[in-house]
Amino acid sequence: MKKFILKSLVFIFSMGLFYCSGIFILEHYLPSFLRPNISFKMGAYGHLHSRIKEVNDFKNVDILFLGSSHTYRGFDTRIFSKNGYHTFNLGSSSQTPLQTNILLNRYLNQLAPKLIVYEVYPGTFMSDGVESSLDLLSNDKNDLDSFKMAFKTKNIKVLNTFIYASIRDMLNLNTNYTEQNNKGVDTYIPGGYVEKEISYYTPKFIDKSEIVLRDNQLDNFEENIQKINNKNIDLMLVYAPISKSKYKSFNNKNHFDSLMHEHGKYYNFNEILSLNDSLHFYDSHHLNQKGVKKFNKKLIEILQNESQL
């Protein structure tokens, strides 16, 4: 019996080693069309690699911004700096509460913010988190939290990418990589903001849809709120502006607003701020530079009126 158990363990270990080696070889040496279940993209869309590299230079900030692309494209650190706020933008593409949880674990104590502005968008609560998981695995360190994230997403591409990214970390293959600040129409701004060359959105009809939130994302969201509250950090939940055409496409907006109000001080800027789809957005989801300025100015006005900081 002992020999059987020992042989089984050796077999399992050997197969695990073989699998991990195969993952590394496939991703490292074969073209992407031959490895559809791995997606390691260091320096991919959104400049997360630059943001993670720079975050180590920031401590004791006034405001920490968290959330999806609405965050790193919506909160311009330069505008807040001109108004006397020391900020850092820790947004990432399609960041769901699951990835926010990991970023809080890694950087909250170091950044020690006085206030967290947590961008909440219904779509991130409806997402499986695969896209954001792949982005985080490819551009940040990989640890036990990364493993838990891969397990929670229950996606083979995320698991394989975690294995490959972890091997790269162990072999120090990422140390010499430097991401360019300018990529096409995007420019990375110190502090985590990404500026896009000015462009404009042509409004289109968007089919109606229901906001159906995932239970696991709500659980992660509530855990994030609890972590922030446990640190006695002021919290502001913000629904950043999206185009009117997209905003009106959601049937049950009031339900989402009600849920957010239950979790803290909440501001839906789609109801607060009057913006023009053609003038202030570059697509149905994201503000252009003109829209960002109006949005940030209004947020700063609220902070100052409420003596939030």
Secondary structure by P-SEA (a helix, b strand, c coil): caaaaaaaaaaaaaaaaaaaaaaaaaaacccccccccbbbbcccccaaaaaaaaccccccccbbbbccccccccccaaaaaaaccbbbbbccccccaaaaaaaaacccccccccccbbbbbcccccccaaaaaaaaaacccccaaaaaaaaaaccaaaaaaaaaaaaaaaacccccbbbbcccccbbbcccccccccbbbbcbbbbccccccccaaaaaaaaaaaaaaaaacbbbbbbbcccccccccccccaaaaaaaaaaccccccccccbbbbccccccccccccaaaaaaaaaaaaaaaaaaccc
